[in-house]
Amino acid sequence: MGNTATGSRDDDVLFYNPAQLVVARGMSTSAERLSPTASTVTLSSVTRLNTGGVAVGATIAQFEAPASVFPLTREEMLNRGSAAGSSANAVVGIAQVIKGFRLGTAVKYAEDRVEDRKFGRAALDVGVSRDLFRFYTAAVAVQNIGRSERQSGLVRPAAIDLPLLTTIGVTTGRPLGAYDVIATASVSMLRTAIVEPAAGAEVAYSWLDGYSIALRGGLRRPDYGNGRLTAGAGFNVDRVSIDYALETLSGSRLGQRIGLRVR
């Protein structure tokens, strides 16, 4: 759905907007093959706490990279290289309802490593969301709040900045006849330079209580290895969902992800 998830109600909203942990449910794991040399694994789980929720999650990526180039863009991580690289991110988040608003925060530790070069930092995410006019959820999230670092001996400029990301999003969902439809849109700003709009939609159909299928699609701004289109499908049986997704990447490549979720 264009990688827009600030208003999601699934457990992996931990990686997009911790405020939505108030209404998120379940646990999930997924794996994605981005290229012959790059892949990722994601895990997350949320449970109820008072008026909200608490969640834990992690992502791990393995890739090849050009030797002596650091830090890397995502596009460089997709290509073959002479050096082994990895990226890891561990997150703990909590959210509560205060005066009708969902407020959440998440503490994370993220680390990129290429051969003997490493950059690791603790960072903070904060988010707020609220339901409006019955069918809409508005949300704001600021992610990767932390300090920069200067290192010597790098091919690129010595300042390594965390990818500070501010996102404003709106999500709506409602039944349309025999179908359940969700639409979402967001605008993100990476640091103060790059504006990234995105939008997506899902159409789900249930023919028996507890059984449903869903089709999804999205658009996003191409940037740093990302293509414009995303798509996916899901099959749900009772509390278990199996999902497949794909995203277009630079160089006419496709990233393919499969996930399992238990609510």
C-alpha positions in Angstrom: 0.0 0.0 0.0 2.8 2.4 -0.9 4.5 1.8 2.4 2.0 4.0 4.1 1.1 2.7 7.5 0.8 5.6 10.0 -2.9 4.6 10.6 -2.5 0.8 10.5 -4.0 -1.5 13.2 -1.5 -4.3 12.8 1.4 -5.0 15.0 4.1 -3.9 12.6 2.7 -0.3 12.9 5.5 -0.2 15.6 7.9 0.6 12.7 5.7 3.5 11.4 3.8 5.2 14.2 3.9 3.9 17.8 0.7 5.8 18.7 -1.4 3.1 16.8 -0.2 0.5 19.3 -3.3 1.5 21.2 -5.4 -0.4 18.7 -2.9 -2.8 17.1 -3.3 -6.5 17.5 -1.2 -9.7 17.0 2.2 -10.8 16.1 3.9 -11.3 12.7 7.0 -12.3 10.9 8.0 -11.6 7.3 10.9 -12.0 4.9 11.7 -10.1 1.7 14.1 -10.9 -1.1 15.2 -7.5 -2.5 17.8 -8.7 -5.0 20.0 -11.8 -5.4 22.4 -10.4 -2.8 20.0 -8.5 -0.4 17.2 -9.7 1.9 15.4 -8.7 5.1 13.6 -10.4 8.0 11.1 -8.6 10.2 9.5 -9.6 13.5 7.0 -7.8 15.7 4.4 -8.4 18.5 2.0 -6.2 20.5 0.0 -6.9 23.6 -2.5 -4.9 25.6 -1.4 -2.6 28.5 -4.0 -0.5 30.4 -5.7 1.8 27.8 -3.1 1.1 25.1 -0.4 -1.4 24.1 3.2 -2.3 24.3 5.2 -3.9 21.5 8.6 -5.2 20.6 10.1 -5.7 17.1 13.2 -6.1 15.1 14.4 -6.0 11.5 17.6 -7.5 10.1 19.0 -7.0 6.6 21.9 -8.8 4.8 23.5 -7.4 1.7 26.6 -6.9 -0.3 28.2 -3.4 -0.7 31.1 -1.7 -2.4 34.3 -1.8 -0.4 35.3 1.4 1.4 31.9 3.1 0.7 30.1 4.1 3.9 27.3 5.1 4.7 25.3 3.5 1.9 22.0 4.3 0.1 19.4 1.6 -0.3 20.2 1.5 -4.0 23.8 0.6 -3.3 22.6 -2.1 -0.9 20.7 -3.8 -3.7 23.7 -4.2 -6.0 26.5 -6.7 -5.9 29.7 -5.7 -4.0 32.9 -7.0 -2.7 32.1 -6.4 1.0 29.5 -8.1 3.3 27.1 -5.7 5.0 24.3 -5.9 7.5 21.7 -3.6 9.0 19.8 -4.2 12.3 17.0 -2.4 14.1 15.5 -3.4 17.5 12.5 -1.5 18.8 10.4 -1.3 22.0 7.2 0.8 21.9 4.4 1.8 24.2 1.2 3.8 23.6 -1.7 5.0 25.7 -4.9 7.1 25.3 -4.8 10.5 26.9 -7.7 12.9 26.5 -9.0 11.2 23.4 -5.6 11.1 21.6 -3.5 8.1 21.1 0.1 8.9 22.1 3.0 6.6 21.6 6.8 6.5 21.8 9.3 3.9 20.7 13.0 3.5 21.7 15.2 1.8 19.1 18.8 0.8 18.5 19.9 0.8 14.9 23.2 -0.3 13.4 24.7 -0.5 10.0 27.9 -2.5 9.4 30.1 -3.0 6.3 33.2 -5.0 6.9 35.1 -3.2 9.7 33.0 0.0 9.5 30.1 0.3 11.9 27.7 3.0 12.8 25.2 2.4 15.7 22.9 4.7 17.5 19.9 4.8 19.9 17.0 6.8 18.5 13.5 7.8 19.5 10.2 7.7 17.6 7.1 9.6 18.7 3.6 9.6 17.3 0.0 10.9 17.8 -3.2 9.7 16.2 -7.0 10.2 16.5 -10.1 9.0 14.9 -12.1 11.7 13.1 -15.6 11.8 11.7 -16.2 8.1 12.5 -14.4 6.7 9.4 -11.0 8.5 9.4 -7.8 8.2 11.4 -5.3 11.1 11.2 -1.8 10.6 12.4 1.6 12.3 12.8 4.9 10.5 13.5 8.4 11.7 13.9 11.0 8.9 13.6 14.7 8.4 14.2 15.2 11.4 16.6 18.9 11.3 17.6 22.3 12.9 17.2 24.7 12.7 14.3 28.3 11.4 14.4 31.5 12.4 12.7 33.9 9.7 11.6 37.2 9.9 9.8 38.5 7.9 6.9 35.2 7.6 5.1 34.8 7.9 1.3 31.7 10.1 1.8 31.5 13.3 4.0 32.3 12.6 7.6 28.9 13.6 9.0 26.6 10.6 9.4 23.0 11.7 10.1 20.2 9.5 11.4 17.3 9.5 8.8 15.0 11.9 10.6 11.6 11.3 9.1 8.4 13.2 9.7 5.1 11.8 8.4 1.5 13.1 8.2 -1.0 10.5 7.2 -4.8 9.9 6.9 -6.5 6.5 6.7 -10.1 5.6 6.1 -12.0 2.3 6.0 -15.6 1.4 5.4 -17.8 -1.4 3.9 -19.0 -0.9 0.4 -21.6 -3.6 -0.3 -19.9 -7.0 0.0 -16.4 -5.5 0.2 -14.4 -3.8 2.9 -12.3 -0.9 1.5 -9.3 0.8 3.1 -7.6 3.8 1.6 -4.5 5.6 3.0 -2.3 8.5 2.1 0.7 10.2 3.6 3.4 12.8 3.1 6.8 12.3 4.6 9.8 14.6 4.9 13.3 13.1 5.2 15.4 15.5 7.2 14.6 18.9 5.7 15.3 18.1 2.0 13.2 15.3 0.5 9.4 15.2 0.4 7.9 11.8 -0.2 4.2 11.4 -0.9 2.6 8.0 -1.0 -0.9 6.4 -1.2 -2.4 3.0 -1.2 -5.7 1.0 -1.0 -7.0 -2.4 0.0 -10.2 -4.2 -1.1 -11.2 -7.3 1.0 -14.0 -9.8 0.5 -15.3 -12.3 3.0 -17.6 -15.2 1.8 -17.7 -16.9 5.3 -17.2 -15.6 8.8 -13.5 -15.8 9.5 -12.4 -16.3 5.9 -11.4 -13.4 3.6 -9.1 -12.4 0.8 -7.6 -9.0 0.1 -5.9 -7.2 -2.8 -3.7 -4.2 -2.2 -1.9 -1.6 -4.3 0.1 1.6 -3.8 2.1 4.4 -5.3 5.1 6.2 -3.8 7.8 8.7 -4.9 10.7 6.8 -6.5 13.9 7.5 -4.5 17.2 5.8 -3.4 16.5 2.4 -5.0 12.7 2.4 -4.6 10.3 2.2 -7.5 6.9 3.8 -7.9 4.5 0.8 -7.6 3.7 -1.6 -4.8 1.1 -4.4 -4.7 0.0 -7.4 -2.6 -2.6 -9.9 -1.6 -3.7 -11.6 1.6 -5.6 -14.6 2.7 -7.1 -14.8 6.2 -8.4 -17.9 8.0 -9.8 -17.1 11.5 -6.9 -15.4 13.3 -4.2 -16.4 10.9 -3.2 -14.4 7.8 -0.7 -15.1 5.0 0.3 -12.1 3.0 2.4 -11.6 -0.2 3.7 -8.3 -1.4 5.9 -6.9 -4.0 7.6 -3.5 -4.6 9.3 -2.1 -7.7 12.9 -1.2 -7.2 15.6 0.5 -9.3 17.1 -1.4 -12.2 13.8 -3.0 -13.2 13.9 -5.2 -10.1 11.1 -6.5 -7.9 11.3 -7.0 -4.1 9.1 -9.9 -3.0 7.9 -10.3 0.6 5.9 -13.1 2.3 4.5 -12.8 5.8 2.6 -14.7 8.5 0.4 -12.9 11.1 -1.5 -14.2 14.1 -4.0 -12.0 15.7 
